[in-house]
Amino acid sequence: MKIAVMGAGAVGSYYGAMLARVGHDVALVGRPAHVEAVRRQGLLLEMKSFRGHVPSRASERPEDVAGAKLVLFCVKSTDTEDAGRQIAPHLDADAVVLSLQNGVDNAERLQALLAQPVVPAVVYVAVEMAGAGHVRHHGRGELVLGPSPRSDEIAGVLSAAGIPATVSANAVGELWAKLILNCAYNALSAATQMPYGRLVEGTAVLDVMRDVVDECLAVAAAAGVTVPGDTWEAVLRISRSMPTQLSSTAQDLARGRPSEIEHLNGYIVRKGGETGVRTPANRVLYSLVRLLESREGAGS
């Protein structure tokens, strides 16, 4: 299958590399330094069970999504509309766009711009860019896809490439479950620049995280969203399954880039205001990251 990755950062490059390893024709659309490195030597994929260069096409041009039957849309939530408008004229009529993004409303926002179907996906993977053309995998990698006429087909393609993928009828609830994990970890990891395993060992950190989770669940309930599973156990499990992972927000701040905090804790604060649910713990974390962005000159 011809596959394109729009926004080939850590997440997009990892999944693109996994698909390219099994023979799919993968085009990565990313930043200039990353593109140049991939063109020169292929994409270096580093995992516990594999380390090697995976041949992939790379480009800085959004128009190079043309011809792809599956587009992995991996840009930051803050860039959804801009990137969607960039690829809209170049998508094949029978393409499917898979939104692999943080936050709960990206697929909806993207679908408003595209004629092709947009399928939301919940991403559970610990990866980082270890350098231009070099993606390092720390753990997990499963995807949960929302329902669509082609979701089962896409899940089959992903699973055959070593990417565990399932389809859920409760896509909104699954997205909220991931949002809550991000709200619990991302800002704290960003403020301390600590990986998850060390973070949870800090004084009263689990109490703060529990406050954040309880607020998120209250907002979800007020919004009529059913969050599946035991959310608190899922939060604790993250520190065990991804102990060396820095949050994407921490990585953004370390690089002086804008974070997605507006679409994480900031979203909960806004949604809490709409539904009449108080969210003081989320508000503090949201404000803290925005202050750190301002200090680093990364804020929008």
C-alpha positions in Angstrom: 0.0 0.0 0.0 1.1 3.5 -0.7 1.1 5.4 2.7 1.9 9.0 3.6 2.7 10.4 7.0 1.7 14.0 7.4 3.8 15.4 10.3 6.6 12.9 10.5 7.8 13.6 14.1 8.4 10.9 16.6 5.0 9.3 16.4 4.6 9.5 12.7 8.1 8.4 12.0 7.7 5.4 14.3 4.5 4.1 12.6 5.8 5.0 9.2 9.0 3.0 9.8 7.0 0.0 11.1 4.9 0.0 7.9 7.9 0.5 5.7 9.7 -2.4 7.3 7.1 -4.8 5.9 7.2 -3.4 2.4 4.7 -0.6 2.2 5.6 2.4 0.1 5.8 5.1 2.9 6.4 8.8 2.3 7.3 10.9 5.3 6.4 14.6 5.2 8.4 16.4 7.9 10.8 19.1 8.9 13.8 19.9 6.7 16.6 18.4 8.9 14.7 15.2 9.4 13.8 14.9 5.7 17.4 15.5 4.7 18.7 12.8 7.1 16.1 10.2 5.9 16.9 10.9 2.3 20.6 10.4 3.0 20.5 7.2 4.9 17.0 6.1 5.5 15.1 6.4 8.8 17.0 5.0 11.8 14.6 3.0 13.9 15.8 2.1 17.4 13.9 -0.5 19.4 14.8 -3.0 22.0 14.4 -5.8 19.4 15.6 -3.9 16.3 18.0 -1.2 15.3 18.5 -0.3 11.7 17.9 2.1 8.8 14.5 1.7 7.2 14.3 2.9 3.6 11.6 5.6 3.3 10.8 8.4 1.0 10.9 11.9 2.7 9.7 15.3 1.7 8.9 18.7 3.1 6.0 19.2 0.7 2.4 18.4 1.8 1.5 17.7 -1.9 3.5 14.5 -1.6 0.6 12.9 0.1 -0.8 12.5 -3.4 -1.4 8.9 -4.4 -1.5 7.6 -0.9 -4.4 5.3 0.0 -3.8 5.8 3.8 -2.6 9.0 5.3 -1.3 9.0 8.9 -2.1 12.5 10.1 0.4 13.2 13.0 0.7 17.0 13.3 0.3 18.8 16.6 -3.2 19.6 17.6 -2.4 23.3 17.2 -1.6 22.7 13.5 -4.6 20.6 12.6 -6.5 23.1 10.4 -3.4 24.5 8.7 -2.1 21.1 7.8 -5.5 19.9 6.8 -5.9 22.7 4.3 -2.4 22.0 3.0 -3.2 18.4 2.1 -6.8 18.8 1.0 -6.2 19.5 -2.7 -3.7 16.6 -3.0 -5.6 13.7 -1.4 -6.8 10.8 -3.6 -10.5 10.5 -3.7 -10.4 7.1 -2.1 -7.8 7.9 0.5 -8.5 7.4 4.2 -7.0 9.8 6.8 -6.1 8.4 10.2 -5.7 11.0 12.9 -2.9 10.0 15.3 -3.1 13.0 17.5 -3.5 14.0 21.2 -6.8 15.6 22.2 -10.4 14.6 21.5 -11.6 16.8 18.7 -8.9 16.6 16.0 -10.7 14.2 13.7 -13.9 16.3 13.9 -11.9 19.5 13.1 -10.1 17.8 10.3 -13.2 16.2 8.8 -14.7 19.7 8.4 -12.0 20.5 5.9 -11.7 17.2 4.0 -14.0 15.3 1.6 -12.2 12.0 2.4 -13.2 10.0 5.6 -11.2 10.9 8.7 -10.9 8.1 11.3 -9.8 9.0 14.9 -7.1 6.8 16.5 -6.0 6.7 20.1 -2.2 6.3 20.3 -0.4 4.5 23.1 3.3 4.6 22.3 6.4 5.9 24.0 8.8 7.3 21.3 11.1 10.3 20.9 13.2 11.9 18.2 16.8 11.0 19.2 18.1 13.2 16.4 17.3 14.1 12.7 16.4 10.9 10.9 16.5 8.9 14.2 13.4 7.7 16.1 13.8 5.8 19.4 11.0 3.6 20.7 10.7 3.2 24.5 7.6 1.0 24.7 4.1 0.0 23.7 2.7 1.0 20.3 -1.0 0.0 20.2 -3.7 1.9 18.4 -7.4 2.0 19.0 -9.4 3.1 15.9 -12.8 4.6 15.7 -15.5 2.9 13.6 -15.7 3.5 9.8 -16.4 1.4 6.7 -12.7 0.9 6.3 -11.5 0.7 9.9 -11.3 -3.1 10.0 -9.2 -3.0 6.8 -6.8 -0.4 8.2 -6.5 -2.2 11.5 -5.5 -5.4 9.5 -2.8 -3.5 7.6 -1.4 -2.1 10.8 -1.5 -5.3 12.7 0.3 -7.1 9.9 3.1 -4.6 10.3 3.5 -5.4 14.0 1.3 -2.5 15.2 -1.4 -3.8 17.5 -4.6 -2.2 16.3 -8.2 -2.7 17.3 -11.5 -0.9 16.4 -13.8 0.5 19.2 -17.4 1.5 18.9 -16.8 4.0 21.7 -14.2 6.1 20.0 -15.1 9.3 21.9 -14.7 7.5 25.2 -11.4 6.0 24.2 -10.1 9.4 23.1 -11.1 10.8 26.5 -9.3 8.0 28.3 -6.1 8.9 26.5 -6.8 12.6 27.1 -7.0 12.0 30.8 -3.7 10.1 30.8 -2.1 13.1 29.0 -3.6 15.5 31.5 -2.2 13.5 34.4 1.3 13.2 33.1 2.2 15.7 30.4 2.4 19.0 32.3 4.1 17.5 35.3 6.7 15.8 33.2 7.2 19.1 31.3 7.6 21.2 34.3 10.1 18.8 35.9 11.7 17.4 32.7 11.3 14.0 34.4 10.3 10.6 32.8 7.1 9.0 34.1 8.8 6.4 36.3 10.7 9.0 38.3 7.9 11.5 38.2 5.4 9.3 40.2 8.0 8.8 43.0 7.9 12.5 43.8 6.3 13.8 47.0 2.5 14.0 46.7 2.7 13.6 42.9 0.2 10.8 42.8 -2.2 12.9 44.9 -2.0 15.7 42.4 -2.5 13.3 39.5 -5.5 11.8 41.3 -7.0 15.3 41.6 -6.4 15.9 37.9 -8.0 12.6 37.0 -11.1 13.1 39.2 -11.7 16.5 37.6 -11.4 15.1 34.1 -13.8 12.3 34.9 -16.3 14.8 36.3 -16.0 16.9 33.2 -16.5 13.9 31.0 -19.6 12.8 32.9 -21.0 16.3 32.6 -20.4 16.2 28.9 -22.2 12.9 28.5 -19.0 10.9 27.7 -18.5 7.3 29.0 -14.9 6.7 29.7 -14.1 3.0 29.5 -12.1 1.0 31.9 -10.5 1.8 35.3 -9.0 5.2 34.6 -6.8 5.4 37.7 -5.4 2.0 37.2 -4.6 3.0 33.6 -2.7 6.1 34.9 -0.6 3.9 37.3 0.1 1.4 34.5 1.6 4.1 32.3 4.4 4.7 34.8 5.2 1.0 34.8 4.9 0.4 31.0 6.7 3.7 30.0 9.1 4.5 32.9 11.7 6.2 30.7 9.4 8.3 28.6 9.3 12.1 28.8 5.9 13.5 27.8 5.5 15.1 24.4 4.9 18.4 26.2 8.2 18.0 28.0 9.9 17.3 24.7 8.3 20.4 23.1 9.4 22.7 25.9 12.9 21.3 25.8 13.1 22.2 22.1 11.5 25.6 22.6 8.4 24.6 20.6 4.8 25.4 21.4 3.1 22.5 23.2 -0.4 21.0 22.9 -1.4 22.1 26.4 -4.3 24.1 25.1 -5.8 20.7 23.8 -5.0 18.8 27.0 -5.4 20.4 30.4 -6.5 23.6 28.7 -9.4 21.7 27.0 -10.5 20.3 30.4 -10.5 23.8 31.9 -12.6 25.2 29.0 -15.0 22.2 29.0 -15.3 22.4 32.8 -16.3 26.1 32.4 -19.0 25.1 29.8 -20.4 22.3 32.0 -20.1 24.0 35.4 -17.4 21.6 36.8 -14.6 23.2 38.8 -11.1 22.2 37.5 -8.5 23.8 39.8 -5.8 21.1 39.5 -6.0 21.2 35.7 -6.0 25.0 35.7 -2.8 25.1 37.7 -1.0 22.7 35.4 -2.3 24.5 32.3 -1.2 27.9 33.7 2.2 26.5 34.6 3.0 25.1 31.2 1.9 28.4 29.5 4.2 30.3 31.8 7.1 27.9 30.9 6.3 28.4 27.2 6.4 32.2 27.7 9.7 32.0 29.5 11.2 29.9 26.7 9.6 32.0 24.0 7.7 29.0 22.7 4.2 30.1 23.4 1.8 30.9 20.5 
